[in-house]
Amino acid sequence: MAEGRGEVAVRSFTGGAFAQNTYLVYCARTHAGILVDPGAATAQALQAARAAGVTIEQIVLTHAHLDHVEGIPVARAEIDAPILLHPDDMMLYGAAPTQASWFGMRMDPLPPVDGELAHGGVVSFGDCKMAVRLAPGHAPGHVILVGDGVAVVGDVIFNGSIGRTDLPGGDLGTLMTSIREQVLTLPDETTLHTGHGDDTTVGHERRTNPFVTGVYGGGGFA
């Protein structure tokens, strides 16, 4: 799927047992881009980047759960782009082989992280920028990337649901605060590119997401 809002274009690639969405985000004018959350569909994202003439300048992680990092070795075999992660998720990143073992998978240690993401910072590629917002609750160092009418939100919120909070470092109250302060403060027309499932918008989730409206646990705050 492709989404263009002004200068920022977003393409998603879904794969693996977790049906995780890997994103190729690029500046439509300069064709400089970033690879966000390289999961099982990383090879397809790289192929699409080559076909479109997109130069991937950075690998950006919304968080470090297994399904969002398992494609890093595939990416690094082709591109020498720095890996960026919020420091609060470094412990999860280092434990990726342990996470894999929980699901009967094997993973070698991942390459070192090259740079840190920080709340209020920006990720730049070509003429484009995306703002970094810290949104913990699903993972301690989870961030979302916001720019030009779109947001890549990882596993904070989904179309009709929210990220799970029963994994190490998860907390429901913290996640709901993140949704209220970092997602619902965006314009309603903002497209949300999620870590699993279909795209949605802030307005749609504000009106219909049962965790946001209070139909399910979390209290609601629409």
N, C-alpha and C positions, 0 to 999 in steps of 0.2 A: 504494500500500500504506500502511496506517496501523498504527502501533504505539503502544500506550499503556502506560506503566509509571508508575502513580501520577499525578503531575501533568504529566509531560512526554509530549507526543504527537508522533509523527514521521510525516510523509507524504513519500513519494518520487515523483519525476516523472522519467521517463527519456526522453532524446531525442538527436538529432543523430548525426553519423557515428561518434562515439566511444561512443555508448550510455551517456552519462554520467548519473549520478543527481544531480538537484537536490533539496534537502531543504527542506521547510517544517517547522520545529520550533516548537512552541508550548505554552504553559502551558494545560492543559485547563480550569482554573478561570477564569483571567482573560482568555484568548484573546489575550494578548500573545505575539509570536513573533519568530523570526529566520529569515532566508532564508540557507541554507548552500550555498555553491558553486553560484551561479547559472550554469547552463550552457544548453544548447540548449532545455531544457524549462522555462525560466523563466516564459514566458507562462502555461503551464498551472499552475504553482505559484502565480502571482499570482491567477489566476482562482479557484483553490481557496481561497486566503486570503480573497478577497472573499466567496465563497459561504459560508464558515464563520464570517465575522465576525472573522477574525484580523487584528490590527494588527501589521505587521512593523516592529519597532523597530530592527533592525540587519541588515546584510548581513555575514555572517561567512565567511571563506575559510579552508579547511583548508590550501590552498596555491594557487599562482598559475599553474599550467599552463593552457594555452589553454582546454581543455574545461571547466574549472571556473570560468572568469571570463568566457566569451564572452557570457553573458546579462546582465552588469552594466548595459550601456546600456539594455536592455529594462526591467530593474528600476528603474533610476534615472528613467526616463521616467514611471514611475507613483508611485514612493515616494521620499521624500527621507530615506532611512535612511543612517546612517553606515556606511562600509565599514571592516571590521577585518581586519588581516592581520599575521602575525608579521614583524618587520623583516628577518629573514634571507631572506625571499622577495620583498623589494621589487624586487630586480634583475629577477627573473622577471616580476613584475607590469608593470614598465616596458617589458619586452621583448615584451609580448603581441602587438603588431603583427608583430614578427619571427617569433614562434612561428607565427602565422597564415600567414605567407608560406611556411613550410616545407611546409604542407599545401595550398598553392594557394588560400588564403583571404585575404580582405582584412579588416583590422580597424583602426578608428581608435584613437588613444591612449585609454586608459581614464581615468576621472576619478580624481583623487587619492585616496589612502587617507586615511581620517579618524582612525584610531586603531590602536594596536598591540596585538596579542595577546602574552601572555607566559606562559611555563611557570609553573604554580602559580597563575595568575590565574583569574578566573571571567568568564563571559558571563551576564548577568542579563537576564531578560525576564519581566515580570509578577512572580509569586511564585516563579518557577523560576530555577535557576542550573545552568550546566554548567561543569565544571572544564576548564581548558585544560592539555593535556599536549603538550610539544614532542616530536615523533617524526620526526626527519629521516631521510634515506636515500633516499627517493623524490624529495624536494625539500628544499633546505636548511632552509627554515622551515616545514616541514609540522607541523601540529598536529592533535590529535584532541580532540573535545569529549565529555566524560563526565558523565552525570547520570542519577540515578533509574532505574538498571537498563538504560540504553541508552548507546551510544557511537557518534558519527558519526566514522568513521575515515578518510574520504577514500580515498587510494590507498596506504595503508600495508599493509593486508592485505585479501584478498578471500576469498570462499568457495572454499577449495581452492587459493589461490594468494597471491602477494604483489605489491606494486607493482614496476614495472620500475625498473631502476637504471642504464640506459644513456643517460638524458637528462642534459643539463648539470646538475651539482650532485648527481647520484645516486651512491650508494655502497652496495654490497650489505652489507658488514660493518656499516655504520652503521644500515642498515635493519633488519637482524636484531637488533641491540642494541635498537633502538626497539620492535620487536615483543616481545622478551623483557621489557623493563623497563616499557613503557607499555601494552601490550595484554594480555599473559598474566598481569599482576599484577591484572587485574580479575576479579571473580567469574565462574565458568564460565557462569552463566546470563545474563550480560550480552549483550544483543542488539547485534550490530555492524552498523551501517548503512554500507555500503561505497560507494565512488565509482563502481563499475561492478558490475553483476551483482546477485545476490540477497543478502538479509540472511543473516547467520549468527550464531553465538554463539562466545564465547571457548572454551567447552568443546569444541565441535565442531572448531574449528580446532586446539586443543591435541591432540586425539586423531587427527585425520585429515589435516590440512594437510601435504602432503609436504615442504614447505620447513621446517616447524616440527619434524616428526618426524625429519627427516634423510634421507628417501628421495631428495630432490633436494639440490642444493648449498646450502650455508649451515650445514651441520653438525648442525642439529637441537638442540633443547633442551627437548623436551616433558617 
